[in-house]
Amino acid sequence: MSVTAAGGEFGLTSTALPRAPERCSTLPAWLLLIGVILPAAQVQLYVADAKLTIGRIGILLLIIPAVARLFRAGRHTLASDYLACAVAAWMFAAAYYTSGPSAISSTGAESLEFLGGYLVARGFFFGPAATYGFIQPFKLVTACVVVLALFDNLSGRLIVQEMFSAAFGSSTTLSPDYRLYWVRAASTFDHPILLGTYCTVACAILLFSEQHPLSKMLWAGLCVFGCLLSLSSAPLLSCFIVLALYLYDAGLKQYPGRWRALQLCLVTIVLVILAVANHPLGWIISHLTFDPVSGYFRMLIWDAATQKIMESPFTGYAFGPLNHDILDTTVDSVWLVFALRFGLPMIFFLVLTNIASILPVKSRFNGAVEDPRAPDLRIAFTVAMVMLMFTGLTVHYWNYLWIFWGVCSGIRASLREFSMYKA
């Protein structure tokens, strides 16, 4: 009897029966995710001049065994592995060239967060069984984050941040921000917009990866609720896009070319905007927000930052002042922040890392059917990464959300490796 894998749209067919799922420890996932629960601003450990957040400590505990796993027999390096290393290497080179040894500490922390998160995910979460070993704790952590966000909203102040500051003796406090007469919940994150972005990405992962309709509705609804509590326009828009993508996928499941058709439509729309709009990027940025004033301010940031980046396109300015009234106060885009700090080559490597992680592949299976959960997981983490890249146009990521981007990239790359080589 011939059996066709669930990933038939990727050209995966076989005549073998599925293998029994492996049992995977969730301890690495918990160590990697504990940084979501314990806020970086309030819970820190200083070792000499190094500031260690819980997220960074989790990476340090896991990175050596993770790299060792990557060098085991049967594992293969991917282009995204070299590109992720290039991101960190360029950050160090550019920062050292610009500011010398004074920039090493901060650059080392940001490099560790992204590259460390990527390598830990690559090493420990290889294949569907291991990925679900990550998703199970991830669901519980996400539920905890949303419940704590609700406490913020109901109390009318950032009570979660206050409790952690009191418990750990931290003087760091986040001033509450109000919108529509409600406090914008931040939960354990450093800003409400980071909470909203996390919930958007979580919605993408859980909506596409959960196997049962009721479970999909439950977890997606929880994530959308958390996004609403943050009252952040860009994450809310991204969350709606995630829901629209899921409905598109579910409605056209029987058509193998549905994602290629969508890509073609999106490219066409972007080309039309580029051809018609006087300020194409400004048009896109301004339409990522519900508030026209906020959209206009972000356009000012992009115009000012672009001009500043062109003055030092290769190495940026590290962590030094930019001598600009707006840019020295806020830059609401992860792409602009890192271009200003480390130059355009770092952005180039970062974009290529993401693209290389999500590229479709031709399977090299040898007579073994693909795990039927694998295609859903690939779509889940592809959508998650696209949302991180898209939302980053108007949101800067730092502390755990920057780690989380590396983690999502690493998991997606491992799923890609698994689909290429696992037999």
N, C-alpha and C positions, 0 to 999 in steps of 0.2 A: 504494500500500500504506500502510495506517495503522500508525503506530508509537506505542506507549504508553510514556511515560517510566517509569523505575524509581521515580520519586516519585509514582506514581499515587495513593497514599493522601493526598497533599497536593493532589489535584486538578490535577496537571500532566500534560497530554496534548498530543500534537503529531503532525504529519504530516511532520516534517523529520527528517533523519538527524543523529546527534550530530556536533558539531564535533570536529576533531582537537584533542587536548590541547595547551595552550601549554607552552613551555619556560620555567621560572621559576628565577631565581638562588636559591641557598640561602644566599648570604652574609648577608642580613638575619637569617635564622633562626639562623645560627651566632653572629652578634653578639648576638642576643637570648638565646641559650641558654648562652653561655660562662659566665654567672653561676652556672649549675648546677654546673659543673666546678670553678670556683675559689671556695672558700668565703668568704662575706662577712666572717666574723669574723676570718679570718687574712689576707685579701688586700684591702687598703684603700689608698686614695690620699687625702691631705688637700690640699685647695685652699682656702687661707685657713681659714675656720671650717667649711667643708663637708667631710663625710666621704663619699667616693665609693667604693662597692663596684663590683666588675666588672659586676654587673647594672645598676647605675645608669649606669655609663659607656656600656654598650651601648645603653641607652635614649637617652642624650644624643646619641650619634652618629647615631641613626636617626630621632629624633622630627621633625626639620624636614623631611627628605625624605618621611617618612610622612604628615605633615599636608599637604604639597604634593600628594601623590598623592590624598588625600581630596578636594581641590578641583579635580581634573581633570574634564574633561567626561565625562559618563557615570556619575560617582559621585553618590551621594545620601546625605544625612544622615538618620539615624534617631533615634528618641526616645531610644534608649540612649546615643547620643553626648552629647546634652544632659544626660542624667542622670548619666553618668560625670563630666562637667565639674562638675555640681552637687555630686557627692561631694567632689571636691577643693576646690571653692570654699567649701563649708560647713566643711570641715576647717580651712582658713585662717581663716575668719571666727570660728569658735568658739574656736580656739586663741588668736587675737589678742585676742579679747574677754576671755578668761579670764586669760591670762598675759602679754599684750603681746608686744613684739618678741623676748623670750627664747625663745618657742616656735616662731618662724618656721623655724629651721634644721631641727628634727626634723620639723615638720609638712610642710615643703617636700620632705623626703626621702620621707616616706610618700606624699604626694600624687603625686610624680614616679613612684614605683614603680607605683602602681595605674593612674593616668591615663595615664602614659607607656607602660606595657605595653599598655594598651587601645588607645591611638592608633597605636602602632607596628604592632600586629596588624591593626587596621582598615585601615591604609594599605597594608601590604605583602602581606597574605594574603587576597586577594579572589578567591573562587571555588575550586573543587576543585583545579585544577592548582596554584595558589599555596599552598593549604593542604597538599597533599602535598609541596610544596617545603619546608614547615616540618616535616612529620612525618618525613621521611627523616633529617635531622640529629637530630631529637628522639629517634628510636629509638636512634641511636648514643650519644647523651648518656645516655639512660636505661640502656643496657647498661653504660656506664662507671660510672655511679653504683652500680649493683647489684654489679658486680665489686668496687669499692672497699668497699662495705658488707660483702662477704664477707671481705675482709682484716681489717676491724674484728672481725668475729665470730671468725675463726680465731685471731687474735693475742691475743684476750682483753682488748684495750684499744682506745681510739679512735686507732688508728695513723695513719689518714688525716689527722685533725686535727693530730696530732703532727708528721707530715711537712710539712704546709703551714706550720705555725707555725715549724718549724726553717728551712724554705726561704725564708720571707719575713720572718724575724726578728720574728715576732709574739709578744707575751707572753700573748695570749688563749688559754686552754685550756678545754676542755670536760671536766668530770669524767665518767668512765664510770659508767653505770647498769647494774645487773645485774637480770635477771629469769629465773627458772627456771635459775639457775646459769650463764647465758650473758650475755655483754655485749650490751647493746642497741646495734646498729650505728647510726651516724649518717651514715657516708660523708662527703659534702661539706656536709651540712646542719648547722644550729646545734643540732639536737636530734633524737633518734631518732624522735620523733612526727612531725616534719616530713618525714623520709625516708619514713616509712610513708604519710603523706598524699600525697606526690608520687607514690609507686608506685601508690597506689590510683587517682589521677586518670590516670596514664599507662596503667594497665590499661584504664580505660574508653575512652580515646582509641584505643588500638591494637587492642583487642578488636573494637570496632565498625567501625573504619576499614579494617583490613586486608582484602584481597580474597580471600585463599586460606586455607582451613581450617588447613593446617599452619602457616602464618605466624601466624595468630591464636593457635594453641595455643602456639607458641614464645614470642611476645612477651608474651602474657597470663601464661604460666607464669613468665617472667622477672620480671615486675612483682609477681606474687603472692609469689615467692621473696624479692624485695627487701622487700616488706611484712612477711613473716615474720621476716626478719633484724632488723627494727626492734623486734619484740616489743611493738607498740603496739596496744592493744585496739580503740580507736575506728577507726583506719585498717583494721585487719583485718576488723572488722565491715562497714565500708563496702566493702571489697574483695569480700567475700562477696555483698553486695548487688549490686555490679556484675556478678558472675558470674551471679547469679540473674536479673537484668534481661536479660542476653544470652540465657540459655536461654529466658526468656519470649518475647523477641522472635523468636528462631529458631524456636521451636515454634509460634508463632501468626503467622508471616510472611504467611500468606494472608488474614488478617483485618485490613482497613484500620483498624478502630476499636479495635485492641488497646491503644494507649496511652491513649486516652480512657477505656477500661474500667478500666485500671490506676489512672489518676488518680482515678476515682470511688471505687474500692476504698480507696485511700490516704486520701482525704478522709473516707470513712466510718469508717475505723479511728481516725483522729485525733479525730473527733467523739465516738466511743465512749470513747476515753481521757479526753477532756475531761469527759465526762459521768459517768464511773465513778470515776476516780482522785481521791483527796483532794488530791494535789499533782501535777497533770497533767504540767507541765514537768519536775518532779523525777523522775517515773516514767520519762519518756523519757530524761532525762540519765543516770539510774542504770543504765538498760538498755543504754547505749552502751559500757559497760565490762565486762570479765570479772571484775574484782576488786571485790567489794561495798564494801570500804573505800574504794577509789578513787572509786567511784560516790557514796558518801556524802559524801566530801570535796568532790566537784564540786557536789553539791547545796548544801552550805554556802556555796560560792563564789557560786553563782547567787542564793541568798537574800540574802547580804550585798551583792553587787553590785547587785541589783535595788533594794534599799533605798537604796543610795548614789546610784544613777542617778536615782531619783525626787526626790532632794534638789536635783539640778541637771539636769533632763531635756533642756534645749534646748542648752546649751553644754558640758556636761561639765566636766572638771577639767584638760584639756590633759595635760601630762606631770608635773604636780605630785604630791606625796604625797597619799594618800587618808586617812592617819591611821587605818588599819585593819590589824590584825595579819596577816590572811590576804590582803587585797587588795593590800597593799604588797609582798607576797612573790610571789604568783602568781595569775593569773587565766586559767584554762584554757578560754578561749572567745574566738574572734575577734570575735563579736558583742558580748560584754560589754566587752572591752578598748576597742573603738572607741566604744561607747556611753559608757563612762566618760571617755574622752578628749575626744570631740567632740559628745556628746549624741545623742539619739534621731533628730533629723532626718537626720544623716549615715547612720544605719542604714536609715532609710526610703529615702533616695536610693540606697543600695547595693543594697537588696533590689529596688527598681524597676529599677535598671540590669540586674541579672541576669534579671529577669522579661522586660523589654523585649527583651533579646538573644535569648531562646529562644522567644518567642511564634510560633506557626504563622502563615503568611501565605497569601494568595491570590496565585498567580503572575501576573505581567504579561508573560509570554513572548508574543512575537509570531511564531508559526509555527515556533519552534525548540525541539527537544526538549531537556529538561534533561539535563545530564551524569548518567549513571547512578550515579556515585559520590556525588553530592551528598546524597541522603537519608541514606546511611550516615554521612557526615561530620556532618550536622546532629544525628543521634542521638548520635554519639560525643561531640561537644562539649556537647550538652545534658546527657547523663549525667555528664560530667566536672564541669560547673558545679553540678549538683544535689549531687554528692558533696562538692564544696568547701563548699557551703552547709551540708549536713548534718553533715559531719565537724567543721565549724567550731563546732558546738554545744559540743564538748569539747576543741577545739584552737585555740590562737592562731597566726595566721600572721604571720611577719615575714621581712624580707630577701627572698630569692628567691621563696619560696612566695607572698608577697603580690604580687610582680610577676607570677608565674605565673597567679594568679587574674585579673589584668587582661588578660593575654595570651589566656587561654581565653575571656574575655568578648568581647574584640575579634574574635577569630577567629569565634566563634559569631555575632556581630552581622554580620560581613562575609558569612558564609554566608547569613544571612537576607536581607541586601541583594541578594546575587547571585540568590537564588531569587525575589525580587520584581521585579527590573528587568533582569537580564542577558538579552539576546536572542541 
